[in-house]
């Protein structure tokens, strides 16, 4: 399955999750068929409430972060980007288009199961670690 098919499949599953307000075993099974172990790990991340949404004011800039095993990873969902090593290595090798963190973020957002943090715009540089 190609990149567009993976993303399209995830988007369709997440649309159903959003409509229902919760992930059912049907969606979980579809995610597993589509992403195998990555889906299992992503669902564990969501279940353990490790997805964060930062909203900066007054600009209303939004940034997503997933707390991983070894670090917190910055995600840009609209660009299908994650700062984790797995994303970079898998993407560069053409093996995978979405890491567990991107899958988790999409599912958490669809389900409304994430922690939201309002922040001042002046804090944005700290989140993205810009000197």
N, C-alpha and C positions, 0 to 999 in steps of 0.2 A: 504494500500500500504506500502511496506517495505522500509527500508533505501535505498537499492540499486535501487529500482524502482524510488524513489523520486529523487535521484542524477542523475540517467540515464535520467529521463524525463527532468530535469532541463538542463542537458548537451545538450540534443537534441534540446530543445527550444533555448538555447543560441547559438548553432551552426547555426541555421537558422537566428537568430538576427545578428550574426556576418557576415553571408553571405550577408544579406540585408543591413547591416550598420545601421539599425534602428529597433525598436520594433514596430510591427503592432498590430492592435486590435486582430488578430488571436493569436499571441503569448501571448499577455496580457490575453486573455480569457483562454488559455491553462494553464498559470501560476496560474490563479485564481482557475481553476478546480483542479489543483494539490496541491496548498498550501493555498487556501481560503484567509482568512484575512491577512495572512503573505505575500502573493503575493501583495495584495493591498498596504500594508505598505512599502514593498520593492520597488515597483514602484514609490511610493511617494518620497522615499529616493533618488532614481536615478533622478527623475524629478527635485528635489530640489538641485541637484549637491553636495550631501554630501558624496560621495565616493572619497577617496584619495589613491593614489599609491605613496609610497616612494621608490625611487631607490637610494641605497647607492653606492658610488664610492670610491675606484676603485673595490671593491669586487663584485659589481652588484647584491647585495642582495636586494630583493624586499619585502616590507611589505605593507599590505593593512590596511586602517583605515576607519571606517564608523562613521560619526558624528551622534550620536543618540540624543534622546530628553534630556537625562540626562548626557551623557558622550561621549567620543570618544572610540570606541571599536577596538581593535587589532584583525585582522583576519589572519588566515593561511589557505587559500582556499584549498591547496592541502591536508591538513589534516582535512578538514571540521571542523575547529575550530574557535570559536569566544569567546572573553573575556566577553561577556554580560551575565547578570544573567539569562535571558530567555534561552539561549543556555544551560547553566549548569543545570538548574532545569528541563527543558524539556528533555534534553539528559539523565540525571540521572534517570528520571521516565520512559524513553522509549517512551515518547509521541510524540516527534518530532526530526528529525535528522538535520534539517537546520533551523536556526533562520532567521528573516527578514534581518539581516545584511549580512549573507552569501548569501542569495538569491539576495539581492541588488548588492553585489559585483560582482557576476557572470554575472548579467544582464548588469551592468555598463561596465564591462570589455568587454563583447561581443559587446556592442554598441559603445565602445570607448568613453563613457561619464563619465569621471572621471578627477579629477585634479591630475597632476603628479608633484611630488616634488623631485628634485635631491638633495641629501645630501651627506656629507662626511661620511665615515665609522665611524668616531669618534662620530657621532651623533646617531648611532644606539641604544646604551644603553639608551639614553634619551627617545627614542620612546617606547622602551619596558619596561621602568621604572626600570632598573636594577641599584641598588646602586653602 
